[in-house]
Amino acid sequence: MNQLRSWIVPVLAGGLLLLLAAFAVAQGEQKSYLPIASRSEAPTPTPIPQPPTPPPGHMVEFRGLWITRFDWMGGSRPATPETVDRMVNDAANAGFNVLLFQVRGEADAYYDSDLVPWGKRLPNGLGQAPTPYWDPLAHMILRAHERGLQVHAYINVYPVWLGPVLPSEDVSPRHLYYLLGDVHNYTQPEGGPRKNNGLQWDSNRNVIAGTVQYPLYLRASPASEFLDNHLLEVIHELVTNYALDGLHLDHARYAQSNYSCDPVSEASFGGPCTSPGYGDWQRRQINGTIWKFYQALFADPAWTAGRSVPFNLSAAVWPLYESGRNTYYQDSKAWIQGGYIDTLIPMIYSSNSAFDATVDDWRAQAKGFHDDRAGRFVFPGLGSNHYDSFAEIAGRIEASRSLGTQGHAIFSYGGLAERGYFDDLANGPYATPAVPPVIGWHP
């Protein structure tokens, strides 16, 4: 309880009322928040040593590898401890030093949680622990730290569910889709499907789940204060119970420019979504959420001082800044220039190479972010199977170095494995080992 109090009190002082009821977001109902929970038996920490200066023969460079839930669950990579072992060894042998390991995809958990149901893609399905029991995140941290790699928990922020069939209402803990409905209620149009008021609606007041052929995320409304507080509890549980080296955010954005016209957003804004200034208001909703995360993580110097490496809060952001700001209301440069995130990782890759048709195009996009980094880190992202040859990857790594970025990240493990590029990295761009740069601005 003392540990929880040391985290809660500074956050409350910053105005994040995690345990109190608030009123009237969508329908005027009282909002009730889940209590903060802490597991009685947390995994044994396995801290990774961080030298104050690079060892002899090493360079300083963030070499991040995204590992999505699709990379390690399905096909030839079943969800087993042995799969995690192989991924860690592949990454370490190639020369990576940071794993961005996805632990939250659709408001589910690929770790042992008291707040969120077990992951949908695990063999037993949503809400069901693996059998025989194992904890994917705990195992990843153990193996990665043994090989000298950092692990950053990678979470999807606003996605709630993927596909046309809703999650079961019977799973425990209760899925976020239903928690949002409990708080914000539902709208039942005559002759139409019931709509969750806590989700993003489009300008036609539709909640679109997509089809089997074209699945789309159901996304929570960024205007929901309940959602913010729920996510803060999720983050607190993660960083309290696991020896993480960082937290990595993805999908911290609206679905499209014609979202969100849901009742929660319009009530909070005080007018319809077609009103002047609505886009600026939407950007403030996301900015506020990111700021809350940062404040919560670093409000307690005693907690941050206990980490073996400086904790990093990073975010994967839209590859074209203006498009991200104006279409998805993701004002990523405001986050880094405002000092409430440590690292931006712009996703400068596409299946049709629209964002980086050539190395020079990629470099120009990366430079735009790097020039506006305000003294913090920008680690450009590049694709693993988006190009015709490994030389395209090597060229982008060299372009990142020429900008002075101090690092980059590759999306994702699955593409590198399919093309057999781990040895190419080890014998080429990663032939000189590297340690990640040290963050110097935390308390």
Buried (B, 14 or more C-beta within 10 A) or exposed (E): EEEBEEBBEBBBEEEBEBBEEBEEBBBEEEBEBBEBBBEEEBBEBBEBEBEEEBEEEBEEBBBBBBBBBBBBBEEEBEBBBEBBBBBBEBBBBBBBBBBBBBBBBBBBBBBBBBBBBBBBBBEEBBBBEBEEEBBBBBBBBBBBBEBEBBBBBBBBBBBBBBBBEBBEEEBEBBBBBBBBBBBBBBBEEEEEEEBBBBBBBBBEBEBBBEEEEEEBBBBBBBBBBBBBBBBBBBBBBBBBBBBBBBBBBBBBBBBBBBBBBBBBBBBBBEEEBEEEEBBEBBBBBBBBBBBBBBBBBBBBEEBBEEBBBBBBBBBBBBBBBEEBBBBBBBBBBBBBBBEBBBBBBBBBBEEEBEBBEEBEBBBEBBBBBBEBBEEBBBBBBBBBBBBEEBEBBBBBBBBBBEBEBBBBBBBBBBBBBEBEBBEBBBEBBBEEBBBBBBBEEBE
